[in-house]
Amino acid sequence: MEFAKMSENDIINLAQNKQDSAMEYLLEKYKPLVRQKTRKLFLIDGDKDDLIQEGMIGLYKAVRDYDDTKEAAFKTFASMCINRQLINAV
């Protein structure tokens, strides 16, 4: 499927409806955001990959729980979810 031509909300809806390729596309698209947020963090008894994994879990939850009827853009919501997941991990 050609996700680059679709709106982000449409891709999110597909991912929420269990289309794995849509979820993979979003996780890959926002992985740089996760990496950027983990850059300044340190996880006791863990490494950077563990932090990135936690951030990706936060991103997955953002896709799963995003509601486009709310006024927040997905990137804003995803950023908040990633931060929460990372804070809980640290």
mmCIF file as gemmi writes it, N, C-alpha and C atoms, coordinates in Angstrom:
data_model
loop_
_atom_site.group_PDB
_atom_site.id
_atom_site.type_symbol
_atom_site.label_atom_id
_atom_site.label_alt_id
_atom_site.label_comp_id
_atom_site.label_asym_id
_atom_site.label_entity_id
_atom_site.label_seq_id
_atom_site.pdbx_PDB_ins_code
_atom_site.Cartn_x
_atom_site.Cartn_y
_atom_site.Cartn_z
_atom_site.occupancy
_atom_site.B_iso_or_equiv
_atom_site.pdbx_formal_charge
_atom_site.auth_seq_id
_atom_site.auth_asym_id
_atom_site.pdbx_PDB_model_num
ATOM 1 N N . MET Axp A 1 ? 0.844 -1.185 0 1 0 ? 1 A 1
ATOM 2 C CA . MET Axp A 1 ? 0 0 0 1 0 ? 1 A 1
ATOM 3 C C . MET Axp A 1 ? 0.886 1.245 0 1 0 ? 1 A 1
ATOM 4 N N . GLU Axp A 2 ? 0.48 2.264 -0.69 1 0 ? 2 A 1
ATOM 5 C CA . GLU Axp A 2 ? 1.256 3.495 -0.842 1 0 ? 2 A 1
ATOM 6 C C . GLU Axp A 2 ? 0.874 4.491 0.25 1 0 ? 2 A 1
ATOM 7 N N . PHE Axp A 3 ? 1.531 4.39 1.402 1 0 ? 3 A 1
ATOM 8 C CA . PHE Axp A 3 ? 1.199 5.234 2.547 1 0 ? 3 A 1
ATOM 9 C C . PHE Axp A 3 ? 1.634 6.676 2.362 1 0 ? 3 A 1
ATOM 10 N N . ALA Axp A 4 ? 2.676 6.907 1.583 1 0 ? 4 A 1
ATOM 11 C CA . ALA Axp A 4 ? 3.188 8.26 1.404 1 0 ? 4 A 1
ATOM 12 C C . ALA Axp A 4 ? 2.141 9.197 0.796 1 0 ? 4 A 1
ATOM 13 N N . LYS Axp A 5 ? 1.19 8.651 0.067 1 0 ? 5 A 1
ATOM 14 C CA . LYS Axp A 5 ? 0.158 9.463 -0.581 1 0 ? 5 A 1
ATOM 15 C C . LYS Axp A 5 ? -1.092 9.618 0.277 1 0 ? 5 A 1
ATOM 16 N N . MET Axp A 6 ? -1.141 8.945 1.422 1 0 ? 6 A 1
ATOM 17 C CA . MET Axp A 6 ? -2.328 8.979 2.288 1 0 ? 6 A 1
ATOM 18 C C . MET Axp A 6 ? -2.166 10.01 3.393 1 0 ? 6 A 1
ATOM 19 N N . SER Axp A 7 ? -3.291 10.447 3.948 1 0 ? 7 A 1
ATOM 20 C CA . SER Axp A 7 ? -3.21 11.352 5.095 1 0 ? 7 A 1
ATOM 21 C C . SER Axp A 7 ? -2.76 10.547 6.317 1 0 ? 7 A 1
ATOM 22 N N . GLU Axp A 8 ? -2.117 11.233 7.238 1 0 ? 8 A 1
ATOM 23 C CA . GLU Axp A 8 ? -1.635 10.55 8.43 1 0 ? 8 A 1
ATOM 24 C C . GLU Axp A 8 ? -2.793 9.943 9.235 1 0 ? 8 A 1
ATOM 25 N N . ASN Axp A 9 ? -3.906 10.654 9.323 1 0 ? 9 A 1
ATOM 26 C CA . ASN Axp A 9 ? -5.052 10.119 10.063 1 0 ? 9 A 1
ATOM 27 C C . ASN Axp A 9 ? -5.58 8.838 9.43 1 0 ? 9 A 1
ATOM 28 N N . ASP Axp A 10 ? -5.568 8.764 8.103 1 0 ? 10 A 1
ATOM 29 C CA . ASP Axp A 10 ? -6.012 7.543 7.426 1 0 ? 10 A 1
ATOM 30 C C . ASP Axp A 10 ? -5.072 6.378 7.733 1 0 ? 10 A 1
ATOM 31 N N . ILE Axp A 11 ? -3.784 6.652 7.757 1 0 ? 11 A 1
ATOM 32 C CA . ILE Axp A 11 ? -2.805 5.602 8.076 1 0 ? 11 A 1
ATOM 33 C C . ILE Axp A 11 ? -2.98 5.135 9.521 1 0 ? 11 A 1
ATOM 34 N N . ILE Axp A 12 ? -3.198 6.094 10.421 1 0 ? 12 A 1
ATOM 35 C CA . ILE Axp A 12 ? -3.424 5.752 11.833 1 0 ? 12 A 1
ATOM 36 C C . ILE Axp A 12 ? -4.678 4.899 11.973 1 0 ? 12 A 1
ATOM 37 N N . ASN Axp A 13 ? -5.73 5.271 11.261 1 0 ? 13 A 1
ATOM 38 C CA . ASN Axp A 13 ? -6.967 4.466 11.31 1 0 ? 13 A 1
ATOM 39 C C . ASN Axp A 13 ? -6.725 3.046 10.829 1 0 ? 13 A 1
ATOM 40 N N . LEU Axp A 14 ? -5.947 2.885 9.777 1 0 ? 14 A 1
ATOM 41 C CA . LEU Axp A 14 ? -5.621 1.54 9.288 1 0 ? 14 A 1
ATOM 42 C C . LEU Axp A 14 ? -4.839 0.764 10.348 1 0 ? 14 A 1
ATOM 43 N N . ALA Axp A 15 ? -3.872 1.431 10.968 1 0 ? 15 A 1
ATOM 44 C CA . ALA Axp A 15 ? -3.07 0.77 12.003 1 0 ? 15 A 1
ATOM 45 C C . ALA Axp A 15 ? -3.944 0.374 13.196 1 0 ? 15 A 1
ATOM 46 N N . GLN Axp A 16 ? -4.865 1.238 13.569 1 0 ? 16 A 1
ATOM 47 C CA . GLN Axp A 16 ? -5.764 0.932 14.686 1 0 ? 16 A 1
ATOM 48 C C . GLN Axp A 16 ? -6.714 -0.22 14.353 1 0 ? 16 A 1
ATOM 49 N N . ASN Axp A 17 ? -6.933 -0.428 13.068 1 0 ? 17 A 1
ATOM 50 C CA . ASN Axp A 17 ? -7.784 -1.533 12.621 1 0 ? 17 A 1
ATOM 51 C C . ASN Axp A 17 ? -6.958 -2.756 12.234 1 0 ? 17 A 1
ATOM 52 N N . LYS Axp A 18 ? -5.806 -2.876 12.865 1 0 ? 18 A 1
ATOM 53 C CA . LYS Axp A 18 ? -4.967 -4.083 12.788 1 0 ? 18 A 1
ATOM 54 C C . LYS Axp A 18 ? -4.308 -4.328 11.44 1 0 ? 18 A 1
ATOM 55 N N . GLN Axp A 19 ? -4.062 -3.273 10.675 1 0 ? 19 A 1
ATOM 56 C CA . GLN Axp A 19 ? -3.284 -3.449 9.448 1 0 ? 19 A 1
ATOM 57 C C . GLN Axp A 19 ? -1.812 -3.267 9.809 1 0 ? 19 A 1
ATOM 58 N N . ASP Axp A 20 ? -1.1 -4.384 9.865 1 0 ? 20 A 1
ATOM 59 C CA . ASP Axp A 20 ? 0.28 -4.386 10.34 1 0 ? 20 A 1
ATOM 60 C C . ASP Axp A 20 ? 1.202 -3.484 9.519 1 0 ? 20 A 1
ATOM 61 N N . SER Axp A 21 ? 0.999 -3.437 8.233 1 0 ? 21 A 1
ATOM 62 C CA . SER Axp A 21 ? 1.894 -2.622 7.403 1 0 ? 21 A 1
ATOM 63 C C . SER Axp A 21 ? 1.736 -1.136 7.725 1 0 ? 21 A 1
ATOM 64 N N . ALA Axp A 22 ? 0.547 -0.702 8.079 1 0 ? 22 A 1
ATOM 65 C CA . ALA Axp A 22 ? 0.33 0.697 8.464 1 0 ? 22 A 1
ATOM 66 C C . ALA Axp A 22 ? 1.039 0.992 9.785 1 0 ? 22 A 1
ATOM 67 N N . MET Axp A 23 ? 0.953 0.068 10.734 1 0 ? 23 A 1
ATOM 68 C CA . MET Axp A 23 ? 1.635 0.249 12.019 1 0 ? 23 A 1
ATOM 69 C C . MET Axp A 23 ? 3.146 0.305 11.8 1 0 ? 23 A 1
ATOM 70 N N . GLU Axp A 24 ? 3.671 -0.597 10.985 1 0 ? 24 A 1
ATOM 71 C CA . GLU Axp A 24 ? 5.108 -0.616 10.703 1 0 ? 24 A 1
ATOM 72 C C . GLU Axp A 24 ? 5.558 0.683 10.06 1 0 ? 24 A 1
ATOM 73 N N . TYR Axp A 25 ? 4.75 1.198 9.142 1 0 ? 25 A 1
ATOM 74 C CA . TYR Axp A 25 ? 5.07 2.465 8.476 1 0 ? 25 A 1
ATOM 75 C C . TYR Axp A 25 ? 5.174 3.596 9.499 1 0 ? 25 A 1
ATOM 76 N N . LEU Axp A 26 ? 4.195 3.691 10.416 1 0 ? 26 A 1
ATOM 77 C CA . LEU Axp A 26 ? 4.199 4.756 11.413 1 0 ? 26 A 1
ATOM 78 C C . LEU Axp A 26 ? 5.351 4.609 12.399 1 0 ? 26 A 1
ATOM 79 N N . LEU Axp A 27 ? 5.63 3.383 12.821 1 0 ? 27 A 1
ATOM 80 C CA . LEU Axp A 27 ? 6.738 3.162 13.754 1 0 ? 27 A 1
ATOM 81 C C . LEU Axp A 27 ? 8.061 3.568 13.11 1 0 ? 27 A 1
ATOM 82 N N . GLU Axp A 28 ? 8.221 3.254 11.847 1 0 ? 28 A 1
ATOM 83 C CA . GLU Axp A 28 ? 9.458 3.617 11.143 1 0 ? 28 A 1
ATOM 84 C C . GLU Axp A 28 ? 9.528 5.13 10.921 1 0 ? 28 A 1
ATOM 85 N N . LYS Axp A 29 ? 8.404 5.736 10.594 1 0 ? 29 A 1
ATOM 86 C CA . LYS Axp A 29 ? 8.365 7.173 10.332 1 0 ? 29 A 1
ATOM 87 C C . LYS Axp A 29 ? 8.745 7.983 11.575 1 0 ? 29 A 1
ATOM 88 N N . TYR Axp A 30 ? 8.294 7.539 12.734 1 0 ? 30 A 1
ATOM 89 C CA . TYR Axp A 30 ? 8.523 8.305 13.961 1 0 ? 30 A 1
ATOM 90 C C . TYR Axp A 30 ? 9.698 7.788 14.797 1 0 ? 30 A 1
ATOM 91 N N . LYS Axp A 31 ? 10.412 6.809 14.311 1 0 ? 31 A 1
ATOM 92 C CA . LYS Axp A 31 ? 11.572 6.308 15.047 1 0 ? 31 A 1
ATOM 93 C C . LYS Axp A 31 ? 12.619 7.396 15.294 1 0 ? 31 A 1
ATOM 94 N N . PRO Axp A 32 ? 12.873 8.311 14.348 1 0 ? 32 A 1
ATOM 95 C CA . PRO Axp A 32 ? 13.818 9.389 14.648 1 0 ? 32 A 1
ATOM 96 C C . PRO Axp A 32 ? 13.391 10.257 15.838 1 0 ? 32 A 1
ATOM 97 N N . LEU Axp A 33 ? 12.092 10.458 16.018 1 0 ? 33 A 1
ATOM 98 C CA . LEU Axp A 33 ? 11.592 11.198 17.175 1 0 ? 33 A 1
ATOM 99 C C . LEU Axp A 33 ? 11.931 10.453 18.461 1 0 ? 33 A 1
ATOM 100 N N . VAL Axp A 34 ? 11.762 9.143 18.458 1 0 ? 34 A 1
ATOM 101 C CA . VAL Axp A 34 ? 12.1 8.323 19.629 1 0 ? 34 A 1
ATOM 102 C C . VAL Axp A 34 ? 13.601 8.435 19.912 1 0 ? 34 A 1
ATOM 103 N N . ARG Axp A 35 ? 14.41 8.296 18.888 1 0 ? 35 A 1
ATOM 104 C CA . ARG Axp A 35 ? 15.868 8.381 19.07 1 0 ? 35 A 1
ATOM 105 C C . ARG Axp A 35 ? 16.276 9.738 19.64 1 0 ? 35 A 1
ATOM 106 N N . GLN Axp A 36 ? 15.665 10.792 19.144 1 0 ? 36 A 1
ATOM 107 C CA . GLN Axp A 36 ? 15.976 12.135 19.618 1 0 ? 36 A 1
ATOM 108 C C . GLN Axp A 36 ? 15.63 12.279 21.102 1 0 ? 36 A 1
ATOM 109 N N . LYS Axp A 37 ? 14.53 11.708 21.523 1 0 ? 37 A 1
ATOM 110 C CA . LYS Axp A 37 ? 14.104 11.817 22.917 1 0 ? 37 A 1
ATOM 111 C C . LYS Axp A 37 ? 14.955 10.965 23.864 1 0 ? 37 A 1
ATOM 112 N N . THR Axp A 38 ? 15.564 9.918 23.35 1 0 ? 38 A 1
ATOM 113 C CA . THR Axp A 38 ? 16.383 9.054 24.21 1 0 ? 38 A 1
ATOM 114 C C . THR Axp A 38 ? 17.826 9.541 24.315 1 0 ? 38 A 1
ATOM 115 N N . ARG Axp A 39 ? 18.222 10.485 23.486 1 0 ? 39 A 1
ATOM 116 C CA . ARG Axp A 39 ? 19.603 10.919 23.417 1 0 ? 39 A 1
ATOM 117 C C . ARG Axp A 39 ? 20.171 11.388 24.757 1 0 ? 39 A 1
ATOM 118 N N . LYS Axp A 40 ? 19.362 12.088 25.55 1 0 ? 40 A 1
ATOM 119 C CA . LYS Axp A 40 ? 19.855 12.68 26.791 1 0 ? 40 A 1
ATOM 120 C C . LYS Axp A 40 ? 19.514 11.853 28.027 1 0 ? 40 A 1
ATOM 121 N N . LEU Axp A 41 ? 18.956 10.668 27.838 1 0 ? 41 A 1
ATOM 122 C CA . LEU Axp A 41 ? 18.532 9.855 28.972 1 0 ? 41 A 1
ATOM 123 C C . LEU Axp A 41 ? 19.524 8.733 29.251 1 0 ? 41 A 1
ATOM 124 N N . PHE Axp A 42 ? 19.479 8.237 30.481 1 0 ? 42 A 1
ATOM 125 C CA . PHE Axp A 42 ? 20.327 7.134 30.904 1 0 ? 42 A 1
ATOM 126 C C . PHE Axp A 42 ? 19.468 6.148 31.678 1 0 ? 42 A 1
ATOM 127 N N . LEU Axp A 43 ? 19.581 4.884 31.365 1 0 ? 43 A 1
ATOM 128 C CA . LEU Axp A 43 ? 18.809 3.837 32.024 1 0 ? 43 A 1
ATOM 129 C C . LEU Axp A 43 ? 19.758 2.974 32.846 1 0 ? 43 A 1
ATOM 130 N N . ILE Axp A 44 ? 19.551 2.975 34.164 1 0 ? 44 A 1
ATOM 131 C CA . ILE Axp A 44 ? 20.391 2.156 35.048 1 0 ? 44 A 1
ATOM 132 C C . ILE Axp A 44 ? 20.211 0.689 34.67 1 0 ? 44 A 1
ATOM 133 N N . ASP Axp A 45 ? 21.314 -0.038 34.58 1 0 ? 45 A 1
ATOM 134 C CA . ASP Axp A 45 ? 21.314 -1.453 34.195 1 0 ? 45 A 1
ATOM 135 C C . ASP Axp A 45 ? 20.704 -1.687 32.818 1 0 ? 45 A 1
ATOM 136 N N . GLY Axp A 46 ? 20.777 -0.704 31.958 1 0 ? 46 A 1
ATOM 137 C CA . GLY Axp A 46 ? 20.256 -0.86 30.604 1 0 ? 46 A 1
ATOM 138 C C . GLY Axp A 46 ? 21.16 -0.138 29.63 1 0 ? 46 A 1
ATOM 139 N N . ASP Axp A 47 ? 20.852 -0.267 28.359 1 0 ? 47 A 1
ATOM 140 C CA . ASP Axp A 47 ? 21.626 0.446 27.357 1 0 ? 47 A 1
ATOM 141 C C . ASP Axp A 47 ? 20.699 1.275 26.482 1 0 ? 47 A 1
ATOM 142 N N . LYS Axp A 48 ? 21.282 1.964 25.512 1 0 ? 48 A 1
ATOM 143 C CA . LYS Axp A 48 ? 20.5 2.831 24.63 1 0 ? 48 A 1
ATOM 144 C C . LYS Axp A 48 ? 19.394 2.062 23.905 1 0 ? 48 A 1
ATOM 145 N N . ASP Axp A 49 ? 19.689 0.83 23.5 1 0 ? 49 A 1
ATOM 146 C CA . ASP Axp A 49 ? 18.679 0.038 22.793 1 0 ? 49 A 1
ATOM 147 C C . ASP Axp A 49 ? 17.463 -0.215 23.668 1 0 ? 49 A 1
ATOM 148 N N . ASP Axp A 50 ? 17.683 -0.395 24.98 1 0 ? 50 A 1
ATOM 149 C CA . ASP Axp A 50 ? 16.555 -0.585 25.894 1 0 ? 50 A 1
ATOM 150 C C . ASP Axp A 50 ? 15.691 0.671 25.949 1 0 ? 50 A 1
ATOM 151 N N . LEU Axp A 51 ? 16.343 1.825 25.992 1 0 ? 51 A 1
ATOM 152 C CA . LEU Axp A 51 ? 15.596 3.086 26.005 1 0 ? 51 A 1
ATOM 153 C C . LEU Axp A 51 ? 14.828 3.293 24.711 1 0 ? 51 A 1
ATOM 154 N N . ILE Axp A 52 ? 15.465 2.983 23.599 1 0 ? 52 A 1
ATOM 155 C CA . ILE Axp A 52 ? 14.789 3.123 22.309 1 0 ? 52 A 1
ATOM 156 C C . ILE Axp A 52 ? 13.583 2.189 22.255 1 0 ? 52 A 1
ATOM 157 N N . GLN Axp A 53 ? 13.744 0.977 22.773 1 0 ? 53 A 1
ATOM 158 C CA . GLN Axp A 53 ? 12.628 0.03 22.802 1 0 ? 53 A 1
ATOM 159 C C . GLN Axp A 53 ? 11.475 0.579 23.629 1 0 ? 53 A 1
ATOM 160 N N . GLU Axp A 54 ? 11.791 1.169 24.788 1 0 ? 54 A 1
ATOM 161 C CA . GLU Axp A 54 ? 10.748 1.776 25.621 1 0 ? 54 A 1
ATOM 162 C C . GLU Axp A 54 ? 10.054 2.914 24.881 1 0 ? 54 A 1
ATOM 163 N N . GLY Axp A 55 ? 10.837 3.721 24.184 1 0 ? 55 A 1
ATOM 164 C CA . GLY Axp A 55 ? 10.26 4.807 23.399 1 0 ? 55 A 1
ATOM 165 C C . GLY Axp A 55 ? 9.352 4.298 22.293 1 0 ? 55 A 1
ATOM 166 N N . MET Axp A 56 ? 9.753 3.199 21.669 1 0 ? 56 A 1
ATOM 167 C CA . MET Axp A 56 ? 8.928 2.6 20.606 1 0 ? 56 A 1
ATOM 168 C C . MET Axp A 56 ? 7.621 2.045 21.176 1 0 ? 56 A 1
ATOM 169 N N . ILE Axp A 57 ? 7.675 1.527 22.402 1 0 ? 57 A 1
ATOM 170 C CA . ILE Axp A 57 ? 6.443 1.077 23.06 1 0 ? 57 A 1
ATOM 171 C C . ILE Axp A 57 ? 5.511 2.27 23.263 1 0 ? 57 A 1
ATOM 172 N N . GLY Axp A 58 ? 6.081 3.404 23.693 1 0 ? 58 A 1
ATOM 173 C CA . GLY Axp A 58 ? 5.28 4.616 23.84 1 0 ? 58 A 1
ATOM 174 C C . GLY Axp A 58 ? 4.675 5.057 22.523 1 0 ? 58 A 1
ATOM 175 N N . LEU Axp A 59 ? 5.439 4.952 21.445 1 0 ? 59 A 1
ATOM 176 C CA . LEU Axp A 59 ? 4.943 5.303 20.119 1 0 ? 59 A 1
ATOM 177 C C . LEU Axp A 59 ? 3.832 4.354 19.687 1 0 ? 59 A 1
ATOM 178 N N . TYR Axp A 60 ? 4.008 3.066 19.946 1 0 ? 60 A 1
ATOM 179 C CA . TYR Axp A 60 ? 2.969 2.085 19.621 1 0 ? 60 A 1
ATOM 180 C C . TYR Axp A 60 ? 1.668 2.432 20.355 1 0 ? 60 A 1
ATOM 181 N N . LYS Axp A 61 ? 1.79 2.766 21.647 1 0 ? 61 A 1
ATOM 182 C CA . LYS Axp A 61 ? 0.604 3.13 22.435 1 0 ? 61 A 1
ATOM 183 C C . LYS Axp A 61 ? -0.051 4.395 21.88 1 0 ? 61 A 1
ATOM 184 N N . ALA Axp A 62 ? 0.771 5.329 21.383 1 0 ? 62 A 1
ATOM 185 C CA . ALA Axp A 62 ? 0.231 6.551 20.798 1 0 ? 62 A 1
ATOM 186 C C . ALA Axp A 62 ? -0.619 6.236 19.574 1 0 ? 62 A 1
ATOM 187 N N . VAL Axp A 63 ? -0.117 5.354 18.717 1 0 ? 63 A 1
ATOM 188 C CA . VAL Axp A 63 ? -0.887 4.968 17.525 1 0 ? 63 A 1
ATOM 189 C C . VAL Axp A 63 ? -2.17 4.273 17.955 1 0 ? 63 A 1
ATOM 190 N N . ARG Axp A 64 ? -2.051 3.373 18.896 1 0 ? 64 A 1
ATOM 191 C CA . ARG Axp A 64 ? -3.207 2.595 19.372 1 0 ? 64 A 1
ATOM 192 C C . ARG Axp A 64 ? -4.29 3.5 19.972 1 0 ? 64 A 1
ATOM 193 N N . ASP Axp A 65 ? -3.881 4.519 20.726 1 0 ? 65 A 1
ATOM 194 C CA . ASP Axp A 65 ? -4.834 5.31 21.506 1 0 ? 65 A 1
ATOM 195 C C . ASP Axp A 65 ? -5.205 6.656 20.884 1 0 ? 65 A 1
ATOM 196 N N . TYR Axp A 66 ? -4.581 7.024 19.785 1 0 ? 66 A 1
ATOM 197 C CA . TYR Axp A 66 ? -4.835 8.349 19.207 1 0 ? 66 A 1
ATOM 198 C C . TYR Axp A 66 ? -6.287 8.493 18.772 1 0 ? 66 A 1
ATOM 199 N N . ASP Axp A 67 ? -6.856 9.65 19.078 1 0 ? 67 A 1
ATOM 200 C CA . ASP Axp A 67 ? -8.226 9.965 18.701 1 0 ? 67 A 1
ATOM 201 C C . ASP Axp A 67 ? -8.189 11.258 17.898 1 0 ? 67 A 1
ATOM 202 N N . ASP Axp A 68 ? -8.438 11.169 16.611 1 0 ? 68 A 1
ATOM 203 C CA . ASP Axp A 68 ? -8.323 12.359 15.763 1 0 ? 68 A 1
ATOM 204 C C . ASP Axp A 68 ? -9.454 13.36 15.965 1 0 ? 68 A 1
ATOM 205 N N . THR Axp A 69 ? -10.448 13.036 16.797 1 0 ? 69 A 1
ATOM 206 C CA . THR Axp A 69 ? -11.496 14.006 17.095 1 0 ? 69 A 1
ATOM 207 C C . THR Axp A 69 ? -11.046 14.99 18.174 1 0 ? 69 A 1
ATOM 208 N N . LYS Axp A 70 ? -9.954 14.667 18.865 1 0 ? 70 A 1
ATOM 209 C CA . LYS Axp A 70 ? -9.384 15.601 19.841 1 0 ? 70 A 1
ATOM 210 C C . LYS Axp A 70 ? -8.596 16.65 19.076 1 0 ? 70 A 1
ATOM 211 N N . GLU Axp A 71 ? -8.194 17.698 19.753 1 0 ? 71 A 1
ATOM 212 C CA . GLU Axp A 71 ? -7.553 18.8 19.044 1 0 ? 71 A 1
ATOM 213 C C . GLU Axp A 71 ? -6.041 18.672 18.891 1 0 ? 71 A 1
ATOM 214 N N . ALA Axp A 72 ? -5.437 17.641 19.43 1 0 ? 72 A 1
ATOM 215 C CA . ALA Axp A 72 ? -3.982 17.489 19.344 1 0 ? 72 A 1
ATOM 216 C C . ALA Axp A 72 ? -3.597 16.809 18.029 1 0 ? 72 A 1
ATOM 217 N N . ALA Axp A 73 ? -2.521 17.293 17.456 1 0 ? 73 A 1
ATOM 218 C CA . ALA Axp A 73 ? -1.956 16.635 16.279 1 0 ? 73 A 1
ATOM 219 C C . ALA Axp A 73 ? -1.317 15.321 16.727 1 0 ? 73 A 1
ATOM 220 N N . PHE Axp A 74 ? -1.215 14.359 15.824 1 0 ? 74 A 1
ATOM 221 C CA . PHE Axp A 74 ? -0.653 13.071 16.207 1 0 ? 74 A 1
ATOM 222 C C . PHE Axp A 74 ? 0.766 13.204 16.73 1 0 ? 74 A 1
ATOM 223 N N . LYS Axp A 75 ? 1.586 14.014 16.087 1 0 ? 75 A 1
ATOM 224 C CA . LYS Axp A 75 ? 2.987 14.144 16.505 1 0 ? 75 A 1
ATOM 225 C C . LYS Axp A 75 ? 3.075 14.654 17.944 1 0 ? 75 A 1
ATOM 226 N N . THR Axp A 76 ? 2.21 15.578 18.308 1 0 ? 76 A 1
ATOM 227 C CA . THR Axp A 76 ? 2.176 16.107 19.678 1 0 ? 76 A 1
ATOM 228 C C . THR Axp A 76 ? 1.778 15.009 20.657 1 0 ? 76 A 1
ATOM 229 N N . PHE Axp A 77 ? 0.733 14.267 20.307 1 0 ? 77 A 1
ATOM 230 C CA . PHE Axp A 77 ? 0.262 13.175 21.158 1 0 ? 77 A 1
ATOM 231 C C . PHE Axp A 77 ? 1.328 12.089 21.28 1 0 ? 77 A 1
ATOM 232 N N . ALA Axp A 78 ? 1.957 11.752 20.163 1 0 ? 78 A 1
ATOM 233 C CA . ALA Axp A 78 ? 3.001 10.726 20.166 1 0 ? 78 A 1
ATOM 234 C C . ALA Axp A 78 ? 4.169 11.16 21.036 1 0 ? 78 A 1
ATOM 235 N N . SER Axp A 79 ? 4.553 12.414 20.937 1 0 ? 79 A 1
ATOM 236 C CA . SER Axp A 79 ? 5.655 12.939 21.731 1 0 ? 79 A 1
ATOM 237 C C . SER Axp A 79 ? 5.351 12.792 23.225 1 0 ? 79 A 1
ATOM 238 N N . MET Axp A 80 ? 4.14 13.101 23.619 1 0 ? 80 A 1
ATOM 239 C CA . MET Axp A 80 ? 3.735 12.977 25.013 1 0 ? 80 A 1
ATOM 240 C C . MET Axp A 80 ? 3.756 11.517 25.465 1 0 ? 80 A 1
ATOM 241 N N . CYS Axp A 81 ? 3.246 10.622 24.65 1 0 ? 81 A 1
ATOM 242 C CA . CYS Axp A 81 ? 3.222 9.195 24.996 1 0 ? 81 A 1
ATOM 243 C C . CYS Axp A 81 ? 4.636 8.627 25.114 1 0 ? 81 A 1
ATOM 244 N N . ILE Axp A 82 ? 5.511 9.024 24.212 1 0 ? 82 A 1
ATOM 245 C CA . ILE Axp A 82 ? 6.897 8.563 24.247 1 0 ? 82 A 1
ATOM 246 C C . ILE Axp A 82 ? 7.564 9.067 25.526 1 0 ? 82 A 1
ATOM 247 N N . ASN Axp A 83 ? 7.366 10.353 25.828 1 0 ? 83 A 1
ATOM 248 C CA . ASN Axp A 83 ? 7.939 10.916 27.056 1 0 ? 83 A 1
ATOM 249 C C . ASN Axp A 83 ? 7.469 10.155 28.29 1 0 ? 83 A 1
ATOM 250 N N . ARG Axp A 84 ? 6.192 9.885 28.381 1 0 ? 84 A 1
ATOM 251 C CA . ARG Axp A 84 ? 5.65 9.159 29.527 1 0 ? 84 A 1
ATOM 252 C C . ARG Axp A 84 ? 6.277 7.781 29.665 1 0 ? 84 A 1
ATOM 253 N N . GLN Axp A 85 ? 6.382 7.083 28.566 1 0 ? 85 A 1
ATOM 254 C CA . GLN Axp A 85 ? 6.953 5.738 28.59 1 0 ? 85 A 1
ATOM 255 C C . GLN Axp A 85 ? 8.416 5.786 29.036 1 0 ? 85 A 1
ATOM 256 N N . LEU Axp A 86 ? 9.152 6.753 28.535 1 0 ? 86 A 1
ATOM 257 C CA . LEU Axp A 86 ? 10.573 6.88 28.881 1 0 ? 86 A 1
ATOM 258 C C . LEU Axp A 86 ? 10.745 7.271 30.352 1 0 ? 86 A 1
ATOM 259 N N . ILE Axp A 87 ? 9.914 8.17 30.834 1 0 ? 87 A 1
ATOM 260 C CA . ILE Axp A 87 ? 9.99 8.563 32.248 1 0 ? 87 A 1
ATOM 261 C C . ILE Axp A 87 ? 9.695 7.369 33.152 1 0 ? 87 A 1
ATOM 262 N N . ASN Axp A 88 ? 8.697 6.579 32.783 1 0 ? 88 A 1
ATOM 263 C CA . ASN Axp A 88 ? 8.381 5.39 33.569 1 0 ? 88 A 1
ATOM 264 C C . ASN Axp A 88 ? 9.539 4.399 33.561 1 0 ? 88 A 1
ATOM 265 N N . ALA Axp A 89 ? 10.234 4.29 32.453 1 0 ? 89 A 1
ATOM 266 C CA . ALA Axp A 89 ? 11.344 3.354 32.338 1 0 ? 89 A 1
ATOM 267 C C . ALA Axp A 89 ? 12.551 3.804 33.145 1 0 ? 89 A 1
ATOM 268 N N . VAL Axp A 90 ? 12.797 5.105 33.131 1 0 ? 90 A 1
ATOM 269 C CA . VAL Axp A 90 ? 13.958 5.643 33.821 1 0 ? 90 A 1
ATOM 270 C C . VAL Axp A 90 ? 13.655 5.715 35.306 1 0 ? 90 A 1
